[in-house]
Amino acid sequence: MRAQRVPVDYRPRSARLSSLSAVTGLNVMSDPCSFSSFTRCVTKHLNLHLHLDFDRHVIRGRVALTVEALEDRFSTLTLDSSDLSVVSVTANGQPARFSLGPKHSFKGTPLEITLPFDLSRGQHVIVEVTYETSPSATALQWLTPEQTAGKKHPYLFSQCQAHHCRSMIPCQDTPSIKHTYYAQVSVPKDLVAVMSAVRDGQEVDPQDSGRIIYRFRQTVPMPSYLIAIVAGALESREIGPRTRVWSEKEFVDKAAFEFSETEAMLKTAEELAGPYVWGQYDVLVLPPSFPYGGMENPCLTFATPTVLAGDKSLSGVIAHEISHSWTGNLVTNKTWEHFWLNEGHTVYLERMIGRCLESEQFRQFKAIGGWKDLQDSVNTFGANNPLTNLVPSLQDVSPDDAFSSVPYEKGFALLYYLEEQLGGPEVFMGFVKSYIQRFAYSSVTTEEWKNYLFAYFKDKVDILNKVDWNAWMFTPGMPPVKPQYDTTMADACNALSQKWLQAKDQDLNSFKRSDVKTLSSHQVIEFLSLLLQEDPLPLTHVKKMQEIYDLNAYMNAEIRFRWLRLCVRSRWEEAVPLALKMATDQGRMKFTRPLFREVFNFEKFRDEALRVFLAHRAGMHPVTSGLVSKDLKVDVSNAASQ
């Protein structure tokens, strides 16, 4: 059934929200991924004291949450926690009763707190929790010196998105609530700590002269998933008026070169989306096990070392994370079911930056690649899988399991389709900028976005009413409409891939090194992606491709990843160790999971894929190892004992 839409909805918000529940089955008065109720109280500020213990792989913490009551006679609250040992709880300095509820498979454990007094609606209370994290906290990865580039000092980094902050800090771990924070972090004196906040000085730890306390303040309200911490033997280089790049010294100069255009991208993004409100924009290059391409932690974007290609060709990762400063960090999805609001708009803005700095043809070319990534995800999940809906229901579904390119690329495709219908890039970017200004500092649902779209384009409601919203948002599989992208930059890639696909053995000598030398890195990626969409090439072809193009020599991770998948699919046995090496030398899930899957699907090497995974598993990020276990059908309980 297609819901009837109204251009501007003047009903009270509660009525609008309940109608969305009726349409989508989503209850936006609660977050299916959180125990904390954002209708009863909201956190306004966190004050953190964190002591990093590298011997025991735990953080000893004390967090003071400033909580505002949203109802009268308020006396109990629930915080999210996961594998935390809670020592004590106070409310305005008085002891408060607390208990931990039953453990849920992915939501963790509710921390139920009873205040020693009642609050009236609008009153604040400071709830202080003293606690310790578990060595297996899902937000944290503790690296031994051997797992770092420098090999001398240990390293810690956090990754809280989507729902892992609760394993590091007891909090209302939902993107529907935004708060400021202040933090003091004690680390051994050989290490440097940085956070997703502005640096606020340092001092010797008065409790231990062998340690330093680093201080941080975040004055822009943000959701818990954006709290981030790193500690290691870090160095930094200034690369712009508001940007430093941080990493171990082995990577720092390479990173400074790779990200030297950051300020130009920031300025372009500001012209498109409005002022950058976060003050500092630093980039931190993590050790190889970091599971994502980047993470948009405010003031401190995290980036995988796999983007250090040496030719700035992978700067799209930084354009994407910069864009999140507006879409995601400033305007945030209210629950993870509305994740496309974060990622679809961010991809749209990232590609608009590419349009400004490169060309409209470049934007179109990137969109074509994105459509292929979407097709890949739909193929992996299955075209009828509800997780391929733009707005899925996550009732009893972990956001980690739902993660894919669907919210990114189906979201972008919808926005691009609307752009085409409503008057082109300048007109539609005007809407995106206005949407950001309207909802800045808050969290939104798809329905609120849509009501604003209808209000902004009130003269074009007839066009908007023709959009098949139900097919776009609540139907699995590929979108109902495929946009007609400009293929100028893709034509050379298409022609070369077709030539290989149609070549007989006697035609193989017609290929030349110049075939790929005339293509940009982006085009080589596209050429290989096209081949991966077809049946595997004959082994003779793949061997010839290596002989002529020497693709094994390419260090660009996006090229290497696709090339090795192609080789394994064509059953080239010599490529298997190279594929498994890439799968374990770095831990970016975009590369590691498909590489393991390809080798696992090569019957002869299935056991080898399992052996290599089990041998490397301890050094992997917990989220990565958990998902690869599922991909390879590893029984986690048995594997742990092997």
N, C-alpha and C positions, 0 to 999 in steps of 0.2 A: 504494500500500500504506500503510495506517495503522499507525504504530508502536505497539506495546503500551507503555503508560506504567506506571511503578511509583510509588506515592505518595511514598515516601522512598527515596532511592538510597544505600545504604551502601557501594557499591563504591568502590575507590580512584579518585581523581580521573582518573588516566590512562585507566582503563577507561571511566569515564563519558564522557570527552571523545571517545574513539574511537567510542563508540556514537553520539554526536551526529553524528560525521562520516559514519557509515553511514546515518543517517536523512536527513541534509540534504545530504550531499555537501560539507559545509564542513569544512575542516581547521582546528580551533581551536588547534592547536599552532603555527600560523604565521598571519601576517596577509598576505592576498593583495595588500595595498596597500603593503607595506613590504619592503625588502631585509634589514632587521635581524632577527636571530633572538632572540626573547625567551626561548627555552629555554636559551640558552647564557650570556647575561649580561644584566644590567639596569642602567640608569642610575638613580642615586639622587639626584644633585644636578647642576645646571648653574651655572657661574659665568661670566657674560657680560660682555665689554667690547665695546661697540658704538660706532663713530664714524660718524655720519650725514653723508654727503657729498651735499649737495643740488645741487651743480654737476654731478657725474657720475652722480647717481641710483644710488649704491651705498652699502652699509654695509660698512665695514672692521671685521671682527670677530675676536675671540679668544674661544673657548669652552673652558672646562675642564670635562670631564664626569667625575664620580666614578662609576666603573663597578664593579659587583660581579660576579665570576665565579660562574657556577652549575655549573661542572664543573671537574674537575682537569685539569692540564696545559693550562690555557687560555692561548693565545698569539696568537690572531687575532680581530679583531672587524670587523663590517661596520656602518657608519652609513649612513643615508639622506642623499643630497644631491641638489640639482637646480640646475644651472647655476652652481655655486659654483667660484671659483678658489681652490684650496687651496695655501697658501704653504708650510706646514710642519706637522708633527705630532710631539708629544713624549709620552712615557709616563713619569710620575714624573720629569719633567725631562730624560730621556734621549731623543735623537732616535729616532723610530720610522719604519720604512719604510711607505709608503702608495702605493696606486694607485687610479685611478678606473676602474671597469668600463664596459661599453657602456651607452649611454643608452637608457632604456626610454621608450615613448610617454608614459606619465603618471607612472610611479614615479620618474623621474629617473635618477640614476646611483649605483650602490653605491660607497661609499668604503671600500676594504679596507685595514685597518691591521694591521701585524704588530708585536707588542710585542717589545722587545729582551730579554724574559725571560718565564718561565712563571708563571702564578698557580695557586694551589690553589682549590678550591671555597670560596666565602665570603670570599676576599680581595678587597680593593679596589685599583683603580689609578686615577690621575688622568690622563686622556688630554686633552691640550690641542691644539686645532686652530686655526691662524691662517689666515684666509681672507678672501675678498671676495665679496659677492653680485653678481649680474648686474643691469644696468639693467632687464632684463625679468623679474626674479624674480616668480613668480606670487603670492607671499604679499604683495607690497608694491605699493602704488600711490603714486607720487610725483606730487603735484599742483603745477602752476605757480601763481603768485599769482593769475592770471586765473581759475583753476578753484575758488578759495576764495570765501567770502562777503566777506572783507575786502579782497581784491584786492591786498594789499601784500606778503604773505609766502608762501613755499612751505609745503607741508604733506605729511606722510607718514603713512599708516596701513597696518597689516598686517591680513590675514585669513588665518589659518593652517588653519582647518577646511576640508576634512577632512585633506588630505595635503600642505599647502603649506609647513609650517614648515621642511621640508628645503631650501627655496629661500632661507631666511633664516638658518638655523643647521644645521650638520651634526649630526644627532642620531638616536636611535632613534625614528623618527617614526611611532609606532603608539600607539593609545589603550590598548593592553594594558599599557603601562609608565607609571608615575607617579613624578615626582621633584619636589623643591623647586628653587627657583632664586634666584640673586642677580644683579643687573645694575647696570652702570654705563654710562650713555648720554651721549655727548658730542654737543651740538647747538649751532648758532649762538646767541649770547646773546639774540637777539630772540625766540627760540622757547622753548616749554615742552614737556618730554617727560613722558608718563605711560605706565604699563604695567599689565598684569594682575597687580598686586602692590601691597603697601603701600609708600607713599613713605618713603624713608629718608634724606632730606636732599639737599643740593646744594652744589656748590662751583665756583669758577672752574676751568676746565681748566688744569692746570699746564703743559701743552704749548702752549696757545694762549689768550691772555687774551680773545680775541673769542668764546670758547665757554664753555658751562657744562656740567658733568657732573651729571646727575641720577642718584640711586641708588634702587634698589628691592629689596625682599625678599619672597619668597613662601615661607612656612614650611609651607603645607599641600601635600602631594604632589599633583601634577596632571599630566595628559598634555600632550605637546608641542603639540597643536593649540590649547591654551588660552593659549600664550604670545602676548602681543599688545603692540604698541608704537604710539604715536601721537606725532607732533611737529608743532607748529604754533603759531600765535599764539592760544594758548588762555587763556580766563579761567574762573573757577569761582565758584559760589555755594553756600553751605551751605543745604541744604533739610531736614536732619534730623540727629539725633545721630550717625549713622554714614554720612551721605550728602552728597556734593557733586555738583553737576551741572557738567560741563565742556563748553565749546564755544567757537567763535569768538565775539567779543563781540556780533556781530550777532544771534546766536540765544540768548544765555545767559539773558536774562530770560524770554523766551518758554518756554525749556526748564524754567526753575525753576518757572514756573507749571504747565506741563503735567505735571511729575513730582512735584508737591508732596505727593501721597498715597503716595509710595514707602515711607515708614516704616510706615504703616498696613498696606500690603501685606506688608512684611517680617515684621511682628509676626504677621499672620494666617498667613503661610507657616510661621513657627516653631511656632505652635500646632498646625498640621497635621502638620508633617514633622520637628520637632525643632530643636535650636539651630542658628543660623547660625554657621558655624565660620570664615568668611573675614575677620572683622574689619570692614573697610570695605566699604560697598556704594555705589560711585560710578556715575554714568551719564554717558557721553560722547556728545554728539550730533555725528555726523560730517558731512562735506560730502555733497552730494547723490549723488555717484557710488558711495557705499557699496552693495554689491550685495544686502544682506540687510535684513530688517526690524530685526533685532537680533542681537547675538552675545554669548553669555553669558560673556565673559572674566571670570575671577574678580576680585573687588574693583573691576572697571571694566566694567560692561555697555556695549557699543556699541549705539547706536540710530540709525536712519535719521531724517533731518529730516522725512520724510514722515509721521511720527507727530505732528508739531506741528500738530494740527488746530485748536487754539484752544478746544476744548470738552472736553478730557480724554476724548473718546470712544474714543481709540485706546490707552488705558492697558493694554489686554490685552497689548500687546507687552512692556511692562515686567513685568506679572504672569508672562508666559511666561519671560522671562529671569531673574527672581527665582527662579522654580521650579527652573530649571537649577542653582541653587546646591546643590541636593540631588540631583536626578535628571539626571545628565550630568556634573557637576563632581565631586560627592562619590562617587556610584556611576556608573561609566562603562561604555559598551559596549566589550567586549574587542576587537572589530574592527568595521568599518563595516557588515558584514553584519547586525550586531545593533543597528543605529542606532535601531530602534524602541524599544529599552529606554531610550535617552536621550529620544527625542521623544514617544513615546506616553505615558510616565509624566509628562513635563513638561506636556503638554497636559491630562492628567487633573488634575494638581496646580493648574495655572493656572485651570482651570474650577472646581475646589473653592474657590480663593481668590475667584473671582467669585460663587460660591454664598454664601460667608460675607459678602462685602461688598455684594452686591446681593440675590439670591434664588435659590432652586432653579429657578424658572421661567427666570431669566436663564441659568443653566448649561445647561438643556435647550435653550434657544434657540440658544446658541452651538454646542451639539452638532449641531443641525440644520444650521447653516451649515457646520460641519466636514464633515458627510456629503456635502454638495454639493461642497466642495473636493476630497474624495476621488474623487467621481464624475468631476469635471473631469480629475483626474490620470489616472484609469483610461482615460478617453476619449482623452486626449492620447497616452499610451503604447500603448494598445490592450489590450483585456481579456485577451488571451492572453500579454502581455509578461511574462516572468519577473521584470522589475524592479518589477512590481506585487505580487509576493509580499511578505508582511510580513517574512520572512527570505530575502532574495535571495542568490544566489551572486554574488560580485563577482570571480570568477576572470577576469582580463583585462578588467575593467570599471572605468573611473574612477569614484570616488565622486561626482565632479561631475556625470557623466552620469546617475547613478542618483538624484540629488536630486529630490524631489517631495514632495507632501503625504501620500504613502502611509504612511511610517513614523509620521508625526504622527497622521493621522486613522484609518487602519486600526488603528494601535496603540491610540489612544483608544477606538475602537469595541470592540475586544477587552476592554479593561479595564472599560468600561462594561457590556458584556454579562456579564462575570464578576461585577461588582458586583450586577447584577440577580439572577443565579443564586444568589449566596452570602449575601445578606442586607441589601443596601442600602449607601448611601454611608458611613455611620459604620463599619460592619463592614469594608468593603473598604478604606477609608482607614486603618484599623488595620493591615491587611496591608501597605499601601504604606509606612507609617511603619516598621514592623518590618523590611521588606525593606531600606529605606534604612539603618537601624541595623546590620543584619547585614552588608551589603556596603560600608559606608562606607570610603572611602580605597582601594577596589579596583576592578577591572574585571571585568565579568561577561558570560556568554553567555546566550542564550535558555534553554538547557537548565538552567543553574544557577538562573535565575529560576524556571523551571517546577518544578524539584525543591523549591525553597523554598516555592512556592505550595502544592504538595501537602503539604508538611510542616506549614505553618502551618494549613491547613484540613484537618487529618488526620481530623476528624469528618465532613467533607463530600466525601470522596474519590469516593463514588458519583456525586455531581453533577459533579465534575471529570472523571470518566471518560466522562461522556456528551458532553463538549465535543468537537467535531470538530477536533482540534488540527491535523491535516494540512490541512484546508480553510482554517483561519484563517492558518496560518503559511507553508505551502509551496505554495499554490495561487494562481495569478494572478487578477486581477479583483477585483470587489467582495467583501466578506465574505459568509460563508454565511448570516449572520443579520442582518437589519436591526433594530436596537433600536427600540422604540416610544417615541419622545420626546414629551414634553408640548408641545403645539403652541400653548399660550395666547398667547405673544408673537408667534408666527409667523402666527396666523390672519389678523390684519389685513393682513399682507404678502401672504399667499396670496390673500385676497379681492381686494385691489387689483390684483395681477398678473393674476388671472383676468379681472377686469373689462376690463383693457386688451387681453388676448389675444382676448377674445370680441367686443370692440367693433367695430361697423361704422362707416363714415365718419360716418353720420348720428348716431351715439351720442357722438361726441367732445366735444360741448358739455356733456355731463353731468358731466365731470370738473372738480374745483375745486382751488384752491391748498391748501385745508385737508386734502386727501387725504394729502399728505406732511407738512404742518405738524404734524399730530397724532402723527406717528411719530418715534421716537428715531433717532439716526444709525444705530444697529445695525439698526433695522428698515428704514430706507431702503436700506441695503446689501443686506439680505435680499430686499427687493422687486425690486431690480435683478438680483440673482443668479438669482432665479426666472425672470425674463424671459430671461436669458441661456441658460437650460436649454432654451428652446423655439425653434421656428423664428423667424427674424428677423421683427420687427414691420414692417408696411407703413411706408413712409417718412412718409406723412401722419400716422400715429400718433406717431412719434418727434418730428416737428416740433411737433405739438400738445402733446406732453409738455413740450418745452422752453418753449413759449409759456405754459403754465399754471404749471409747477413751477419754471421757470428753473434747471434742473439745471446749466447751464454756470457758474452763479455759485457752486456749492458748491466749497469749497477742501479739504474732507476728502478725502484721497487715495484712500481705499477706495471712496468714492462716485463720485468723478470718474473713476477707472479703469474702473469697471463701466459708467458712463453712456457714456463715449467708445467703449468696445467695442460697446455696444448700437447707438450711432449709426452706427459704421462698418459693422457687420453689416447694418444696414438700408440701406446704400449712400447715406448722407447725405454728400455730397462735402465740405460745409463743415466736417464734423467731422474730416476726415483731417489737416489741419495741426494741429489741437488735439491729436489723438491722438499724432502724431509729436513734437509739442512736449513732451507729458508723458513720452513714451518717452525723450527725451533731456535734459530739464531735470533729471531725477533718474535714478539708475541701479539702483534696487531691482529685482532680477530678476523678482520676483513681478508687477511692473507692466510693466517694459520689454519683457520677452520676449513676453507675450501681445499687447501693443499693436502691436509690430512685426509679429507674426504676422497679426493682424486686417487691418492695412493691406496686407500682402503678399498676403493672400487676396482682396483687392478688386482684381480683374484690372487695372482701369484705372490703379491707383496702385502696382502692383507695382514698377515702375522707380523711382518716387518713394521708396518704402520703402528700396530698396537705396541710392539716392543719399544719402538722409538718414543711413542707417547708416554708409556709408563716410565721409561728411563728419564724423561725430561720433565715429567709432570710436576715434581716438587719445586722446580724453578719457575713454574708458570704462574701467572696471575690467577687467583682463585676463580674468578668469573670465566676466564678462558678455559682453564682445565675442566671446569664443570660442564661447559658447553661442548668441548671436544669429546669428553666422556660420553655425552649423549649421542653425538654424531657417530662415534665409533662403537656405540652400544656396549660400552665398558660397564660392567657391574661395579659401581663405586666401592661397595663394601669389600668385594673380593680383591679388587685392584689394590686397595690400600694395604692389603696384607702381602702383596706379591713383592 
